[in-house]
Amino acid sequence: MKRGERAIARRLDKAKGGQEPRGGGPEFSGRGRRYEFAGRTRAIPYGGIPVIHELLQKLGFVELLDEQLQLLKMNRPYFDSDHILNIALNVLCGGRSLEDIEVRRNDAAYLDALGARTIPDPTTAGDYARRFSAEDLLVLQMIINDTRVAVWKKQPKSFLQQTARIDADGTLVNTTGACKEGMDINYKGDWGFHPLLVSFANTGEPLWILNRSGNRSSHEGAAPLFDQSIELMRRAGFDDILLRGDTAFALASHFDDWDEDGVRFVFGYRAFKNLVNCAENADEAEYQRLIRHADEAHDKKRRAKPPRVKERIIRERGFKNLTLQHEDLFDFEYQPNPCDKAYRIVALRKTILVEKEQLCLGTEIRYHFYVTNDRALSMREVVREANDRCNQERLIDQLKHGVRALHAPLNNLVANNAYMVMAGLAWSIKAWFALSLPISPRSANKDRALRDKVLHMEFATFVQNFILLPAQVLKSGRKLIIRFLAWRPNLETIFRLVDSLDGS
């Protein structure tokens, strides 16, 4: 590996500062190619997949699936774990749909790398997803969460000492199908489904995915999943738990129960008229100016701002231009109707300058409200917690477009929910991969930085760095040998993980 690293470094060093064109033509020359078929050598482009499979075996995930799920009455020849991993590993290989399983199914080297004679075809994979009932789906997600707990418990003590942040949000999954049971029309006029995602913000893992009809409210079904997530965090060893969500998830009827259970929460809250009146009638001296963290960080080292292209076009075309002048904070006690006690409301007042062309039309005041049972947090920290919940939008985007888990390829609501969970498992595997990377005492800071980098890496980037590694697949005696064929920057990380798995 060191020789390979030095070889590519020497090659790239020659290009620093520019170099003369080769033969007067473009660098991408590629002349004199010859194409042949390797009759003996078997290789795969995704050499990281055997490592992923070994990781799942070491975590006990495969065994748990076959022991607890048992959807199949007979195994001919596939077990439940075969079907579930078939979908998840297809996604990790870059598969975009169930049909892409056929590529893997006809790849002898891929089958050898997994130690399989065959794998289920796309039709069989779809039929398996249709076997799920709502109860079976709950069992599957509980098995996945049991594996999460096992991974979390192996982390340093500092991991469990941090605040466990649980986020919830809904998203729309459109479909052009006309015969999908459970689909409905949403408020935008689009047909499809409306899955609910409850996630663990610390690692970005999806704890629960609940598929719902397209016209259901965002918060429907959220309270029981919040409660199950709290139980999961306590079982893992987290003492401090914080629930977060937008205004739709401010479920006031559950505030008292969560507060008595020692669970903190920060939710957006609707701007009801009485709250707006309270904020408007507050003494100006009670307001505090909000300084955003980014503004504070760059207060002493401000760089020159790039030209505001968007603002210039708005002014040139005579559109109304809204410019935020400043933000102020004020908090007060408020008792929602379903509650037996009062909670803290933080009001965020935005002062916005309204301009049109070169004329100032005055200022506009807008209010945003947040509810919390934590009176130790500063008002600025409450707003920051609420704003950080927006990171879940990134997770939803990754599950939609990176993993392509939030899609509806099957013909009914529960089957599509099963597909979402099985495909979404690929994202969880990425998190388990990162959290399983060994941390050496000699290079602890470097190793922790790498772990955090992989943990927050986009899915496509993870696949490029740790899955798409060209490898030869050999059978020697009773051993299966995965021989990597080229040096890659992250190959050392792969070997370190494999060594730690062998020693566990």
N, C-alpha and C positions, 0 to 999 in steps of 0.2 A: 504493500500500500504506500509506503514511503517513497519507493522508486517511482510508482505511478504518479504520485503527487509532485515529485521533483521534475519528472518528464513534462508534465503539462505546464508547470510553472516556467520551465526554460522556454517552452514553445510560446507562451503568452508574453514573456519578458521581451522577446524579440520584436513584438509589435508595439511596445511602449514608445510613444513619441512619433509613431508612424514608421512605415517602411515602404520601400519601392514596390510597385505592383509586380507580380510575377508574370513575366512574358508579356507585359503590356496589357493584360486583360483583367477581368474582374476576379476577385478572390475566390468566388464560388465557381471553380472551373469544372472539376469532376470529369475529366476526359478519360477515355480508355476503360470504361467500366465493363465488367463481365459478370453475368448472373448465373449462379448455380444453386442446386438444391443439396443441402447437407443430408446425406443418406443415413449417417451414423449419429452425428452430434444432435442432441436435443437441447434446445434452449428456450427460455421464456423471457419476455421483456419486463415482467413484473416479479423480479427476484425477491422483493420484500414480502410477498404473500406468505411463503413458508414461515418466515419469522413471525408474522401476525398470527398464523395458525398455532404455532408453538406457544406464543404468549397466551392465547385463549385457553389452550390446554393446561398450561401451568397455573392459570388463575382458577381453574376448575369450572369454567363457564360451559364447556362442551358437556361435561358430566352432569351439571345441574340441569341443562336443557333436556337431556334424555331421561333423567330421573323424575323431574317434576312436571314436564309439559304433557307428554304422552297423548298427542293428538292422533297418532297413527295406531290402529289396532294391530297391524302387521308391518314388519319391516322387510320390504322386498325391493331393493336391499336397503333403502335409505332410512335413517333415523331422523327424528325431529331436528337434531343439531345439523344434520347434512342439509336439510332444506333451508334452515335459517341462515347458516353460514354461506350457502350457495348464493343467496341474494346479497348478503352483506359484502362478501368478498368480490362479487361481480362489480359492486359499486366502487370498492377500493381499487379495482383494476382499471377504473375509468369507464365502466359501463354506465350508459345513460338510460337504459330501459331493460325490461325483462328479456327482450329479444336479443340483447347483447350477450346473454348467457350462452347462446348457441356458439359464439366465437370461442369461449372458454371450453365448452363441451367437446369441441372438435380439436382441441389442442392437447396432444398426447403428453407433451412436456408439463403442461399445467396440471393434468391429472396425476402424473407421476410425482410432481412436487407436493401434492396434497395426499399422496398415498392412496389415491382413489382409482377404482377401475372405470367408473363413470360418474357423472353428476346429473342431477335432474335437468330436463330440458325446460325451456321457457313455459310451455303449456303446463307441465307438471308443477312448476313453481307457482304459477297463477292458481292452479287447482288447490295447492296446499294452503295458500293464503285464504281461499274461500272456505276452508274447513274451520276457521276460527269463529268462536262465539265471543261475546263480550267478556264472559268469565275467563275463557282461555287467553284472551288478550291481556287481561289483568295479570294472570299468572306469568305470562311471558315478560311483561314489564317489571314485575316483582323479581323475577330471576335476574334480569339485567341489572336492577338496582341492588340486589344482593351482591353481585360481582363488583359493582361500584364501591360498596361499603368495604369489601375486602381490599380493593386497591387503595382506598382512602386510609384505611387503618395501617397500611404499610408506609405511609408518609411520615416525615418528621413531626414531632410534637407541635411545632409551630403551625403546621397545616390545620390541625384540629382546634388550635387555640384562636384562630381568626374567626370573624363573624361569617356565618353561613348565610349567604344572600339567595333567596328564592324569588325568582321572577315569573310572571305569568302574562301571557298575551295571546290573542287570537289572530289568525291570518286567513285570507281568502284563497282557496285553491280552485281556480276556474276549470271547467271542462266543456268541451264541445259535444260530448256524448248526449244522446237523447234517451238512453235506456238504463242509466245508472241509478239504481235504487238508493234513495236517501238524498239525492241531489235536490237543490231548491234554488230559488232566485233570491239574491241578496239585495241590499238597499241600493247598490249601484246598478242594478238591472242585469247582473252577470249570474250565470248558472254555475253551480258547483258545490263545494263543501267548505266548511268553516272550522278547521281543526284548532284545538286549544293546545298551547305548548306551555308546560311548566318546566323551568330549567334551573340548574344550579349555576349561578352567575360566577362563582369563584373559578370554576373550570370550564364553563360553557357547555356542560353536558345536559342533554334533554332528559329530564326525569320522567315525564309523562307526556304522551301525545294522545289526545282524545279527539277523534274525528266526530264532527257534528254536521247536521244539515246546513245548507248554505244560508238559511235565513235566521239562524240562532244568534242570540246575544253573545257578546265577547266573553262575559263572565260566567255563562252557564256551565255548571259543573266544576267551577274553579275551587269552591270552598272545600269539598271533600279531597281534592288533589292537594290543596295547600296543607290540609291536616295530615294526609299520608306522607307528604314531603317533610313535615315537621318531625313525624315519628321516625322517618328514615334518617334525618340529620342527628336525632338524639341517639339512635342505634349506632351510628358511626362514631359518636363521641363529641359532637359539637354542642357546646353549652349556649352560645350566643347565636340566635336565629333571627333574621330580619326578612320580613315579607315585603315585596315591592310590586307595584303595578300602577297602571294609569287610572283614570277616573272610573272606568267601568268595573274595576276590581276593588273599589272601596266598599266592601260588603259590610255595612255598618252593623247588620244583625249578628255578625261574628266578632266584632271588635272586643266585646267584653270577655268572650271565651278565650281569645288569643291573649288578651292582656293578663287575665288570671293565670294563664298557662306559662307566663313569663316570656312570651314571644313578642318581639318588637315588630312594628310595621311602619312603612312610609308609603302612602298612596296619594295619587292625585285626587283632588276632590272637586266636585262640580261647583261652578260659580253661581250658587243660589243667590237670590236677590237679598236675603237677609245677611249673607256673608259679605256681599259687595257693599251693602249699606254700612256694615260694621267697619270694613276697611276704609271706606270713604270718610266716615265720621271720626276716625282715629286722629289723635293729635299728631301733627307733623313731627314733633320732637320724638315720638315713639318709633318712627321709621328709621331703619339703618340702611345705608347705601350698600348694595351688593357689589363686591369686586370679585369677578370670576377668577378661578384658579389660573387660567391661561394668562389673563391680564396681569395678575400679580407676579407670575413667574417671569414675564418679559418686561416688567415695569422698569428695570434698570438696564436691560439690554435689548432695547427695541430696534428691530431692523427696519429698513425702509420698506414700506408697504408697496406691493405691486399695483399697477394701475387697476382701478375698479371698472372693469369692462362692462359688467352687468349694469352698474349704476349709470355709466355714461350713456348706454343705449336707452335706458329708461328715460333719462332727461332729454336726449335728442328726439325721442318720439313722443314726448309730451305725456307720458304715463304718470300716474300718481306714484310718488316715491316715499316709502316709509323707512325712516332711519331711527334706530334705537338710540335714544339719548342717554338714559341711565335706568337702573333697576333699584328698587328699594324693598325692604323686608319689614314685616310687622307680624307679630303672633298674638294669639288670644285663645281663650278657652271656649269650647263649643260642645254641646251635647247633642249628637244626632238623635232623631226620634226613636230608633229601635234600641238605643243604648241606655243603660242605667247610670252611666257616669260620663263626665265630660272628657274630651280629648283636645289635644293641642292642634290648632290650625295655624299654619304659616301662610301668610298672604304675600305674594310676589307682585309688586306693582311695576309695570313697564310704562315708561314715558316715551312716547314715539312722536318724532317730528314728521309732519305730513307736508310734502312739497309737491308742486306740479310745475314742470318746466323750471323757471327761476323764482317762482312765487312760493312763499311760505303760507300754507293754509291753516296753520295752528298746530296744536299738539293733541295727541290721542292717548287716553289712559286705558290700559288693559290690565285685568287682574287674573292671576292664576293662584289656585289654592292647593295646599297639601295638608293631609291629616296624618298625625303620628301619635303614638303613646309614649314616645321617648322624649322626655323633657331635659335630658342631659345633652342632647345634640344641640349645637348652635343652629340658628336659622339658616345660615349658609350651608352647614353640613346636611340639613334636611333637604334643601333644594338640590344639593349635589347628589345625594342618594337617589332622589327622584329622577334626576337627569341621567345618572349612570345606568338606570334601568333601560335606557334606550339602547344600550349595547345588545339587548336581546333582539333588536331589529336586525343587527348584523348576523346573529345566530340564525334567525328565521331566513334571512337571505341566503346563508350558506346551505341550510337544509333544503331550500327551494331550488337554488340554481347550481350550487356546488355538488352537494350530495344527491340532489334531485329526489329527496325522500318525501317532501310534501307535494306529492303528485297523486293522481287518481287513475291508475291504469286498469283497474278491475271494475266489476259490474255492481258492487253494492258497498254500502257505507262501512260495514265492519271489515270486509276484505281489504278495502282501501286503507283502513286504519291499521290492519295487520301489515300491509306492505310498507306504510309509513314508519312503523316501529322497526321492522326488519331492515329496511334500507337506512333508517336513521341510526341503527346500530353501528354503521361504518364510522359515523362521526364520534360516537362514544369510544370506539376502538382507538381512534386517533388520540383521544384524551388518555386512555389507559396506556397506550404506547408511551406518551410523554411522561406520565406519572411513574412509569416503570423504569425509566432510564436511570441507571445507577449514578450516585453522587459520590465521588471519591473525596476523602478528607484533604488530599493534596491540592485538588482543583475544585473545591466545593463551589466557589463563586462562579467559575466558568461553567460547571455542570448545571448549576441551578439556572443560570441564564439561558443555557441551551434548552433545558426542560420547559421553561416559561415560553421560550420562542416557539417550540414545537406545539405547546399547549394552545397558544393563540394564533397558530398558523392557519391560513385559509386552506380549505380542503384540497383544492387543486394543487397548491404548493406542496402540501404534505405528500400527495400522490407522486408528484414529480421528484421529490427529494428522497423519499423512503420506500416507495413501492416500485417505481419504474426503474429497476436496476437490472440490467441484462445479466442473466445467469444461466449456466449450463446445469442440467439435471442428470445426475448419474446414479446408477444402481450398482453397488459393489458389495457382493455378499448379501448380508442382511441390512446393510446401511444405505441410506439415501443421502447422497452428497449434493449440496447446492454450491456450485462453483461460480463465484461472481467473475464476469468476463472483462470488466473494465473498472478502472478507479473512478470513484465519485467522491465529492467532498464529504458526504455523510456516511460513507461506508464504514469508517472507524466507529461511528455511533452505533451502527447496526451490529458490529462484532462485539462491542461492549455490552449491548443489551443481550445478545445471544449468550455471552459468557456468564452474565448474571442469571439468566434463566437456567443454564446448565448447573449453576451452583446452588440454585434455590431448592 
